[in-house]
Amino acid sequence: MASYIIGQSKCRICKEVVSKEDDYMATLPFPIKGEDDPLYQFYECIMHQRCFKDHPLRFTLRDYIREVAKRPGSGKRFSYFAEDLDKILASEVNKK
């Protein structure tokens, strides 16, 4: 399990430090094919919400996590993860 230190850990996307004043998100480890998978960049990381909202794969990740949440035995954590992604992406729409 990855650990993050706010004020020291860097956003996986922009590589800037994530501060306590930032809106940020951390991702869970999720089933992935390996480091060659385009979604690997989101695997178990911390990032600014603004960076995620602008990322071209944001909806791909959300849709994939929704799919994982439906798999037998996946537990509720992926359902909660998908709900969190929905909320973050909904705030993107509401600001436009």
TIVO-2410 file (N, C-alpha, C; in nm, 3 decimals):
# residues 96
REC num residu      c1      c2      c3 atome chaine
REC   1      M   0.084  -0.118   0.000     N      A
REC   1      M   0.000   0.000   0.000    CA      A
REC   1      M   0.089   0.124   0.000     C      A
REC   2      A   0.060   0.213  -0.091     N      A
REC   2      A   0.138   0.337  -0.100    CA      A
REC   2      A   0.100   0.431   0.013     C      A
REC   3      S   0.194   0.514   0.049     N      A
REC   3      S   0.164   0.617   0.149    CA      A
REC   3      S   0.201   0.752   0.090     C      A
REC   4      Y   0.130   0.852   0.132     N      A
REC   4      Y   0.149   0.986   0.080    CA      A
REC   4      Y   0.165   1.082   0.196     C      A
REC   5      I   0.250   1.181   0.176     N      A
REC   5      I   0.269   1.284   0.277    CA      A
REC   5      I   0.232   1.416   0.212     C      A
REC   6      I   0.120   1.471   0.258     N      A
REC   6      I   0.076   1.598   0.203    CA      A
REC   6      I   0.181   1.703   0.236     C      A
REC   7      G   0.218   1.779   0.133     N      A
REC   7      G   0.324   1.878   0.149    CA      A
REC   7      G   0.459   1.826   0.102     C      A
REC   8      Q   0.465   1.694   0.074     N      A
REC   8      Q   0.590   1.635   0.023    CA      A
REC   8      Q   0.568   1.548  -0.101     C      A
REC   9      S   0.457   1.475  -0.103     N      A
REC   9      S   0.430   1.387  -0.216    CA      A
REC   9      S   0.392   1.469  -0.339     C      A
REC  10      K   0.428   1.416  -0.456     N      A
REC  10      K   0.404   1.488  -0.581    CA      A
REC  10      K   0.288   1.428  -0.658     C      A
REC  11      C   0.216   1.514  -0.726     N      A
REC  11      C   0.106   1.474  -0.814    CA      A
REC  11      C   0.164   1.387  -0.925     C      A
REC  12      R   0.100   1.274  -0.950     N      A
REC  12      R   0.147   1.182  -1.053    CA      A
REC  12      R   0.142   1.246  -1.193     C      A
REC  13      I   0.053   1.341  -1.212     N      A
REC  13      I   0.035   1.399  -1.346    CA      A
REC  13      I   0.127   1.519  -1.370     C      A
REC  14      C   0.122   1.620  -1.283     N      A
REC  14      C   0.198   1.743  -1.307    CA      A
REC  14      C   0.334   1.743  -1.237     C      A
REC  15      K   0.354   1.649  -1.146     N      A
REC  15      K   0.480   1.633  -1.072    CA      A
REC  15      K   0.505   1.744  -0.969     C      A
REC  16      E   0.404   1.829  -0.942     N      A
REC  16      E   0.417   1.931  -0.839    CA      A
REC  16      E   0.374   1.873  -0.705     C      A
REC  17      V   0.424   1.929  -0.596     N      A
REC  17      V   0.390   1.884  -0.462    CA      A
REC  17      V   0.242   1.910  -0.436     C      A
REC  18      V   0.176   1.815  -0.373     N      A
REC  18      V   0.036   1.828  -0.333    CA      A
REC  18      V   0.034   1.887  -0.192     C      A
REC  19      S  -0.026   2.004  -0.178     N      A
REC  19      S  -0.030   2.071  -0.048    CA      A
REC  19      S  -0.167   2.054   0.017     C      A
REC  20      K  -0.174   2.087   0.144     N      A
REC  20      K  -0.301   2.072   0.216    CA      A
REC  20      K  -0.407   2.169   0.164     C      A
REC  21      E  -0.366   2.274   0.096     N      A
REC  21      E  -0.462   2.370   0.039    CA      A
REC  21      E  -0.522   2.320  -0.092     C      A
REC  22      D  -0.459   2.221  -0.153     N      A
REC  22      D  -0.505   2.168  -0.281    CA      A
REC  22      D  -0.623   2.074  -0.265     C      A
REC  23      D  -0.707   2.070  -0.368     N      A
REC  23      D  -0.805   1.962  -0.379    CA      A
REC  23      D  -0.731   1.847  -0.445     C      A
REC  24      Y  -0.722   1.736  -0.374     N      A
REC  24      Y  -0.645   1.624  -0.427    CA      A
REC  24      Y  -0.724   1.495  -0.411     C      A
REC  25      M  -0.673   1.391  -0.475     N      A
REC  25      M  -0.736   1.260  -0.467    CA      A
REC  25      M  -0.625   1.155  -0.467     C      A
REC  26      A  -0.653   1.045  -0.403     N      A
REC  26      A  -0.561   0.931  -0.403    CA      A
REC  26      A  -0.637   0.812  -0.460     C      A
REC  27      T  -0.570   0.734  -0.540     N      A
REC  27      T  -0.636   0.618  -0.601    CA      A
REC  27      T  -0.599   0.490  -0.528     C      A
REC  28      L  -0.689   0.396  -0.538     N      A
REC  28      L  -0.669   0.262  -0.482    CA      A
REC  28      L  -0.587   0.178  -0.578     C      A
REC  29      P  -0.524   0.075  -0.527     N      A
REC  29      P  -0.470  -0.023  -0.621    CA      A
REC  29      P  -0.588  -0.095  -0.687     C      A
REC  30      F  -0.584  -0.108  -0.817     N      A
REC  30      F  -0.694  -0.173  -0.889    CA      A
REC  30      F  -0.634  -0.271  -0.988     C      A
REC  31      P  -0.714  -0.368  -1.034     N      A
REC  31      P  -0.662  -0.467  -1.128    CA      A
REC  31      P  -0.610  -0.398  -1.255     C      A
REC  32      I  -0.490  -0.431  -1.292     N      A
REC  32      I  -0.426  -0.367  -1.407    CA      A
REC  32      I  -0.341  -0.471  -1.479     C      A
REC  33      K  -0.323  -0.453  -1.608     N      A
REC  33      K  -0.248  -0.551  -1.687    CA      A
REC  33      K  -0.098  -0.538  -1.668     C      A
REC  34      G  -0.051  -0.426  -1.621     N      A
REC  34      G   0.092  -0.404  -1.601    CA      A
REC  34      G   0.129  -0.261  -1.631     C      A
REC  35      E   0.256  -0.233  -1.627     N      A
REC  35      E   0.304  -0.097  -1.646    CA      A
REC  35      E   0.279  -0.045  -1.787     C      A
REC  36      D   0.254  -0.132  -1.883     N      A
REC  36      D   0.225  -0.090  -2.020    CA      A
REC  36      D   0.081  -0.045  -2.038     C      A
REC  37      D  -0.004  -0.075  -1.943     N      A
REC  37      D  -0.145  -0.036  -1.949    CA      A
REC  37      D  -0.155   0.117  -1.936     C      A
REC  38      P  -0.230   0.183  -2.023     N      A
REC  38      P  -0.243   0.329  -2.015    CA      A
REC  38      P  -0.298   0.378  -1.880     C      A
REC  39      L  -0.375   0.295  -1.811     N      A
REC  39      L  -0.430   0.335  -1.681    CA      A
REC  39      L  -0.330   0.318  -1.567     C      A
REC  40      Y  -0.216   0.260  -1.596     N      A
REC  40      Y  -0.116   0.239  -1.491    CA      A
REC  40      Y  -0.074   0.371  -1.426     C      A
REC  41      Q  -0.074   0.478  -1.502     N      A
REC  41      Q  -0.034   0.608  -1.446    CA      A
REC  41      Q  -0.124   0.652  -1.330     C      A
REC  42      F  -0.243   0.594  -1.319     N      A
REC  42      F  -0.335   0.626  -1.210    CA      A
REC  42      F  -0.329   0.525  -1.096     C      A
REC  43      Y  -0.248   0.423  -1.110     N      A
REC  43      Y  -0.244   0.314  -1.013    CA      A
REC  43      Y  -0.183   0.360  -0.882     C      A
REC  44      E  -0.262   0.351  -0.775     N      A
REC  44      E  -0.215   0.377  -0.640    CA      A
REC  44      E  -0.127   0.503  -0.632     C      A
REC  45      C  -0.190   0.616  -0.657     N      A
REC  45      C  -0.115   0.740  -0.659    CA      A
REC  45      C  -0.197   0.854  -0.599     C      A
REC  46      I  -0.132   0.967  -0.584     N      A
REC  46      I  -0.199   1.089  -0.540    CA      A
REC  46      I  -0.186   1.189  -0.654     C      A
REC  47      M  -0.289   1.271  -0.671     N      A
REC  47      M  -0.285   1.373  -0.777    CA      A
REC  47      M  -0.382   1.485  -0.744     C      A
REC  48      H  -0.357   1.599  -0.805     N      A
REC  48      H  -0.450   1.711  -0.791    CA      A
REC  48      H  -0.578   1.678  -0.866     C      A
REC  49      Q  -0.691   1.718  -0.810     N      A
REC  49      Q  -0.816   1.696  -0.882    CA      A
REC  49      Q  -0.817   1.772  -1.013     C      A
REC  50      R  -0.760   1.894  -1.014     N      A
REC  50      R  -0.758   1.974  -1.137    CA      A
REC  50      R  -0.680   1.902  -1.248     C      A
REC  51      C  -0.573   1.834  -1.211     N      A
REC  51      C  -0.494   1.760  -1.310    CA      A
REC  51      C  -0.574   1.642  -1.364     C      A
REC  52      F  -0.641   1.572  -1.274     N      A
REC  52      F  -0.723   1.458  -1.316    CA      A
REC  52      F  -0.836   1.503  -1.408     C      A
REC  53      K  -0.901   1.613  -1.373     N      A
REC  53      K  -1.014   1.663  -1.452    CA      A
REC  53      K  -0.974   1.700  -1.594     C      A
REC  54      D  -0.848   1.736  -1.614     N      A
REC  54      D  -0.799   1.775  -1.747    CA      A
REC  54      D  -0.735   1.659  -1.822     C      A
REC  55      H  -0.720   1.545  -1.757     N      A
REC  55      H  -0.648   1.433  -1.819    CA      A
REC  55      H  -0.737   1.365  -1.924     C      A
REC  56      P  -0.682   1.334  -2.040     N      A
REC  56      P  -0.764   1.271  -2.146    CA      A
REC  56      P  -0.818   1.132  -2.111     C      A
REC  57      L  -0.759   1.063  -2.012     N      A
REC  57      L  -0.807   0.930  -1.975    CA      A
REC  57      L  -0.899   0.930  -1.852     C      A
REC  58      R  -0.942   1.047  -1.809     N      A
REC  58      R  -1.023   1.055  -1.686    CA      A
REC  58      R  -1.151   0.972  -1.695     C      A
REC  59      F  -1.220   0.977  -1.808     N      A
REC  59      F  -1.344   0.901  -1.820    CA      A
REC  59      F  -1.315   0.752  -1.842     C      A
REC  60      T  -1.204   0.722  -1.905     N      A
REC  60      T  -1.164   0.582  -1.923    CA      A
REC  60      T  -1.140   0.517  -1.787     C      A
REC  61      L  -1.070   0.588  -1.698     N      A
REC  61      L  -1.048   0.534  -1.565    CA      A
REC  61      L  -1.181   0.516  -1.492     C      A
REC  62      R  -1.265   0.616  -1.495     N      A
REC  62      R  -1.394   0.609  -1.426    CA      A
REC  62      R  -1.476   0.490  -1.477     C      A
REC  63      D  -1.483   0.474  -1.608     N      A
REC  63      D  -1.559   0.363  -1.666    CA      A
REC  63      D  -1.499   0.227  -1.629     C      A
REC  64      Y  -1.367   0.220  -1.627     N      A
REC  64      Y  -1.301   0.095  -1.590    CA      A
REC  64      Y  -1.328   0.060  -1.444     C      A
REC  65      I  -1.321   0.158  -1.356     N      A
REC  65      I  -1.347   0.132  -1.214    CA      A
REC  65      I  -1.493   0.093  -1.194     C      A
REC  66      R  -1.584   0.151  -1.269     N      A
REC  66      R  -1.725   0.107  -1.263    CA      A
REC  66      R  -1.736  -0.041  -1.300     C      A
REC  67      E  -1.665  -0.080  -1.405     N      A
REC  67      E  -1.667  -0.219  -1.449    CA      A
REC  67      E  -1.610  -0.311  -1.341     C      A
REC  68      V  -1.498  -0.273  -1.282     N      A
REC  68      V  -1.437  -0.352  -1.176    CA      A
REC  68      V  -1.533  -0.366  -1.058     C      A
REC  69      A  -1.604  -0.259  -1.026     N      A
REC  69      A  -1.698  -0.261  -0.913    CA      A
REC  69      A  -1.810  -0.364  -0.932     C      A
REC  70      K  -1.842  -0.396  -1.056     N      A
REC  70      K  -1.949  -0.492  -1.085    CA      A
REC  70      K  -1.902  -0.638  -1.079     C      A
REC  71      R  -1.774  -0.659  -1.074     N      A
REC  71      R  -1.721  -0.795  -1.074    CA      A
REC  71      R  -1.750  -0.865  -0.941     C      A
REC  72      P  -1.783  -0.992  -0.947     N      A
REC  72      P  -1.806  -1.066  -0.822    CA      A
REC  72      P  -1.683  -1.062  -0.732     C      A
REC  73      G  -1.707  -1.039  -0.605     N      A
REC  73      G  -1.599  -1.038  -0.508    CA      A
REC  73      G  -1.516  -0.911  -0.502     C      A
REC  74      S  -1.554  -0.809  -0.578     N      A
REC  74      S  -1.473  -0.687  -0.579    CA      A
REC  74      S  -1.491  -0.604  -0.453     C      A
REC  75      G  -1.598  -0.628  -0.381     N      A
REC  75      G  -1.622  -0.552  -0.258    CA      A
REC  75      G  -1.672  -0.412  -0.287     C      A
REC  76      K  -1.704  -0.342  -0.183     N      A
REC  76      K  -1.762  -0.209  -0.198    CA      A
REC  76      K  -1.659  -0.101  -0.226     C      A
REC  77      R  -1.531  -0.129  -0.202     N      A
REC  77      R  -1.432  -0.022  -0.217    CA      A
REC  77      R  -1.428   0.033  -0.358     C      A
REC  78      F  -1.448  -0.052  -0.459     N      A
REC  78      F  -1.447  -0.002  -0.596    CA      A
REC  78      F  -1.575   0.074  -0.629     C      A
REC  79      S  -1.685   0.037  -0.567     N      A
REC  79      S  -1.808   0.114  -0.583    CA      A
REC  79      S  -1.790   0.254  -0.527     C      A
REC  80      Y  -1.729   0.262  -0.409     N      A
REC  80      Y  -1.702   0.392  -0.348    CA      A
REC  80      Y  -1.603   0.473  -0.432     C      A
REC  81      F  -1.502   0.406  -0.485     N      A
REC  81      F  -1.402   0.471  -0.569    CA      A
REC  81      F  -1.471   0.529  -0.693     C      A
REC  82      A  -1.558   0.451  -0.757     N      A
REC  82      A  -1.631   0.498  -0.875    CA      A
REC  82      A  -1.719   0.617  -0.840     C      A
REC  83      E  -1.785   0.612  -0.724     N      A
REC  83      E  -1.869   0.724  -0.681    CA      A
REC  83      E  -1.785   0.850  -0.660     C      A
REC  84      D  -1.668   0.835  -0.601     N      A
REC  84      D  -1.579   0.950  -0.582    CA      A
REC  84      D  -1.536   1.009  -0.716     C      A
REC  85      L  -1.502   0.923  -0.811     N      A
REC  85      L  -1.464   0.971  -0.943    CA      A
REC  85      L  -1.580   1.045  -1.009     C      A
REC  86      D  -1.701   0.991  -0.994     N      A
REC  86      D  -1.819   1.058  -1.049    CA      A
REC  86      D  -1.836   1.198  -0.990     C      A
REC  87      K  -1.817   1.211  -0.859     N      A
REC  87      K  -1.832   1.341  -0.793    CA      A
REC  87      K  -1.727   1.440  -0.843     C      A
REC  88      I  -1.605   1.395  -0.856     N      A
REC  88      I  -1.499   1.484  -0.904    CA      A
REC  88      I  -1.527   1.528  -1.047     C      A
REC  89      L  -1.567   1.435  -1.132     N      A
REC  89      L  -1.595   1.469  -1.271    CA      A
REC  89      L  -1.723   1.553  -1.284     C      A
REC  90      A  -1.819   1.532  -1.196     N      A
REC  90      A  -1.940   1.615  -1.197    CA      A
REC  90      A  -1.906   1.758  -1.161     C      A
REC  91      S  -1.812   1.777  -1.071     N      A
REC  91      S  -1.774   1.914  -1.035    CA      A
REC  91      S  -1.706   1.983  -1.153     C      A
REC  92      E  -1.644   1.906  -1.241     N      A
REC  92      E  -1.583   1.962  -1.363    CA      A
REC  92      E  -1.693   2.018  -1.452     C      A
REC  93      V  -1.801   1.943  -1.469     N      A
REC  93      V  -1.912   1.985  -1.553    CA      A
REC  93      V  -1.981   2.108  -1.495     C      A
REC  94      N  -1.999   2.109  -1.364     N      A
REC  94      N  -2.069   2.219  -1.299    CA      A
REC  94      N  -1.993   2.351  -1.304     C      A
REC  95      K  -1.861   2.345  -1.320     N      A
REC  95      K  -1.781   2.468  -1.325    CA      A
REC  95      K  -1.780   2.530  -1.462     C      A
REC  96      K  -1.821   2.455  -1.564     N      A
REC  96      K  -1.818   2.506  -1.702    CA      A
REC  96      K  -1.944   2.579  -1.737     C      A
***
